[in-house]
Amino acid sequence: MIDFQVEHFFSDGVYSRKMTIPQGVIVPTHKHKFNHISIVASGKVQVTVDGETKEYVAPAQIEIKKDQVHTVVALEETVWFCIHATDVTDPECIDHELISGE
């Protein structure tokens, strides 16, 4: 299993997940229950959303709509943030709240 060095941040209905994705690593394909914003803070990624692939070089932000199947490939080591609106504040429960199929 890959160590993404995940950090969780919670503040008044906003959740942010910070991940460090090593070069060459693929974040497994998934989809979310709600629209959210992802931020490429450093590095370079290839993001495929519903079959359309684009490259992003930091700094960049991406809106990912609910139910859009997406995959991220780190072309360089990348620091990636996912920003969600939610009142859940338990890191153990957050994936179940936000990711479809969890």
Rosetta blueprint (number, residue, H / E / L):
1 M L
2 I L
3 D L
4 F L
5 Q L
6 V L
7 E E
8 H E
9 F E
10 F E
11 S E
12 D L
13 G L
14 V E
15 Y E
16 S E
17 R E
18 K E
19 M E
20 T E
21 I E
22 P L
23 Q L
24 G L
25 V L
26 I E
27 V E
28 P E
29 T E
30 H E
31 K L
32 H E
33 K L
34 F L
35 N L
36 H E
37 I E
38 S E
39 I E
40 V E
41 A E
42 S E
43 G L
44 K E
45 V E
46 Q E
47 V E
48 T E
49 V E
50 D L
51 G L
52 E E
53 T E
54 K E
55 E E
56 Y E
57 V E
58 A L
59 P L
60 A E
61 Q E
62 I E
63 E E
64 I E
65 K L
66 K L
67 D L
68 Q L
69 V L
70 H E
71 T E
72 V E
73 V E
74 A E
75 L L
76 E L
77 E L
78 T E
79 V E
80 W E
81 F E
82 C E
83 I E
84 H E
85 A E
86 T L
87 D L
88 V L
89 T L
90 D L
91 P L
92 E L
93 C L
94 I H
95 D H
96 H H
97 E H
98 L H
99 I E
100 S L
101 G L
102 E L
